[in-house]
Amino acid sequence: MKDYIIPALISFVAVVILSPLLIRFLKNMELIQPIRKELPENHQLKKGTPLMFGVILFVGIVVALFYYPTPFMFFLSITYILFSFIGFLDDFWKASRKDPGGVSGKTKLIFQFVFTGLLLLYIIWELGLDTEIHIYKNLSFELPIVLYIIIIALFVVGSANAINFTDGLDGLLGIVAIPTYFFFFMISERVEVQAFSLIMIGCLLGFLIYNIFPAKAFMGDTGSLAIGGSLSILAVLEKVEILIPVLFLIYFAEQLSVILQVFYFKRTGKRIFRMTPIHYHFGLKYGWSETSIVTIFGFISWVCTFICFVYWRYLLHS
């Protein structure tokens, strides 16, 4: 672990030092977050906050490639960059045009499926990853390549967008993502995955200094989609697909709340939640502060990580 601490510390310090410069640049360029009118009143007060702060997380990619210039680390970095590129397009559209809608959902999905398909093909044919779904120790079932790619592509894109939904409160995604990266650091036998995960944790800790309530800048899709894509691909690489419903519980709860809200409203004209994603519901219905919601969601994420680690250690890892 000592070999990973230095690059993680460098990433943390670099993010802390460079963040004020990036925030100032984003303000000067007027790349700020347009606030949707339907959001609660306390969110309207955030108007004028710089967007695209997720760019600062690229510090981790630079450090990772500097310390571990291997083909596998290049693959992890490219995965992060591709999903970040999609988010960057969306953020730049929002900020430059002052349009909360951003790039159309259809366009973003096309990019995500194309990138995911290419990444999965590389994983299977170049990295030699099998097409099995592991359930319990040596118990698994193998899928035909085409079916495996379709199912996993849906999982990766769905998970990336679920994680993207989680970035709705100051510090929320950073607090929730740190335990998930830590899980992959703990279980992986690949040096690059361990290093990448710990470096990303270092970056997120530095990022949170400026993103916890009240946030001085927002991550934006530039960071959230990149985190979503990288975490989803790590799950595929480490063959822990069976654990995803628990490991990604917070992310899927955020996404599922939106799906259920839309479905129920179209059928009945009524709402299940006061507002979705679900983190808004707790603030509007129960009066929870942003800090309380973020703290509770972060705690749940750590609990999920612990449960998944125990399952992996005693029931899945052979």
Order of alpha helices (4+ residues) and beta strands (2+ residues): alpha-alpha-alpha-alpha-alpha-beta-beta-alpha-alpha-alpha-alpha-alpha-alpha-alpha-alpha
